[in-house]
Amino acid sequence: MGNKIQTLSGYIHEYQKSVLQPEEFWSRIADSFYWKQAWSKTLEWDFDGPDVKWFLDGKLNITENILDRHLFTKGDDPAIIWEPNEPGDKHKVISYRELYEMTCQFSNTLVSNGVKKGDRVIIYMPMVPEAAVAMLACARVGAVHSVVFAGFSSTSLADRINDCEAKMVLTSDGNYRGAKQIPVKEVVDEALEKTSSIEKVIVLNRTGDKVDMKEGRDIWWHDAIEGQSKEFKAVEMDSEDMLFILYTSGSTGKPKGVVHTCGGYMVYSYYSFLNVFQYSQGDVYWCTADVGWITGHSYIVYGPLLAGATTLMFEGVPTYPNAGRFWEIVDKYKVNQFYTAPTAIRALQAFGLEPLEPYSLESLKVIGSVGEPINEEAWHWYHDHIGKGNCPLVDTWWQTETGGIMISALAGITPNKPAHASLPLPGIQPVIVDSEGNELHGNNVEGNLCVKFPWPSIIRTTYGDHERCRQTYFSTYKGMYFTGDGAKRDHDGYLRILGRVDDVINVSGHRMGTAEVENAINEHPKVVESAVVGFPHDVKGQGIYAYVICDMEGRTEENLKKEIKDTVRKIIGPIATPDEVQIVPGLPKTRSGKIMRRILRKVASKDISNMGDTSTLLNPEVVEEIIQGAGLK
Ligand code: PRX
């Protein structure tokens, strides 16, 4: 584990080296992997393209570094521990050797069902070990996986299938989520009515629900793997070949497919995992994310398994059957590193300390947070009651596009500061810029967060639309990657993330484009126009507030609000359901027709002080009507 930083001075030294000699720095880390052919050049980059390549001409297969490499040294060690939704049901411990065999067997299954290198495969599955096996098998055969969170609707699923022209869907009959049972296969069937590229669907038997199996297209997982060999020679991939596509929301239009490639992603997900969580061999590490999000990719599957770690996967939810479930699991498996989202912490905090009483939590060494700014109150509750005041709390800032953690304390090595992501990892060069793109040096500065030098797991493109990638991330500030977040460097030099500065909201750690929700609302036949903004929400961080102009004929306001919520649920999925819908007579607009979202955000957050000068609006009278409609006057 020579790549693990051990001391604060070690961090400072590594950081300096990574900035002064980035290529030598990353070459050294990459050297600890098995490459079928060494790279000829470490880095080529140009942010204007953008065109970033790492470990050029290097040949590898990421699964050889996860599985084959660990077979002799850790074949019997647990790779995945799986805790099912129902506490009384049998858990599973899967060793590195078993994971190797399951992956090879499923690789053969993919190939015999027509999947070739470069083909796209959609994974729409519950949190079961087979989901990780599916990802690894795709990587082993050179196919590109795109995991879609199984809470998304059939329309969202169909959009993603169509965008990447996927050939296969891997799914289950149904999913367990707490007390609920979700008919996943039905959603897939509905989605496939709107797509034409899918040739095969492989269905895992999870709930035993009765499902329709379409002859010639659908196969049960257990039938498909039967008789398949448990050996599969990993396909040789170029360092810059695609590893996966993951769709994420932006400020405009439909979600975009963020593309990550094999070599750089492997090096960075491993390096960041090892250093942020300070994982030691034999530790049990648990990240509560879903594999449908980037956190699940980098810090349930790839990062930990590349490091030969034991990674825990949990199928259920934090409050089922009660609000002590997380803590019960921590004690049951003696979890050493625990990584979750502020929204889960706030939700559990609301139950008080009683659910914690039966549990010691004494195995915990490191606790972590991801997905949204963690407020000080939640930070202290987490630190004091879960970490018992003696576990470093790593507040990890990063994004789908960055592939791995960018700004965070290294547990126990660099200092913790409540609500501050703190310092960049080695190799990461964040800058704060003003609106003209001038870099703001020194401490006590606030502005937009950019990164001025590439790191190995930076987004390469947005699938099928490179121009969109350039426009979104590389055109706002010349020569820099723009994150879309605001940030502050405080008087001690620590970075604090202030949240999105674009039209993206963060609901329970899930990214949502306001335009995307508006488009869904506008599908309702009675809706004339809508505007969606975020507002502070005690548990979710941000809630969704929709202002809607409607044709009210034949409807009551209550009916219409419900129908609008249902429309969004159906088109995007339950996570995008507006918390509030306000029917309004008009939307405040500038003379050029632009919606004044600032005003709408203030009303949604119940703050009508300092509304600013509204007299220059096209329709100033509407502001008063909206305030009254919101019950604020
Ligand atoms: O606004 C930031 C917020 O989540 C966004 C990225 O969302 P997504 O791509 O879905 O990835 C989430 C998991 C990495 C960022 O632009 N965000 C993420 N982590 C933090 C955060 N905001 C503040 N503090 C964090 N630790």
Residues whose N, C-alpha, C, O or C-beta is under 5 A from the ligand:
A	BS01	PRX	T295 S369 V370 G371 E372 P373 I374 D395 T396 W397 W398 Q399 T400 E401 T483 D485 I497 G499 R500 G509 R511
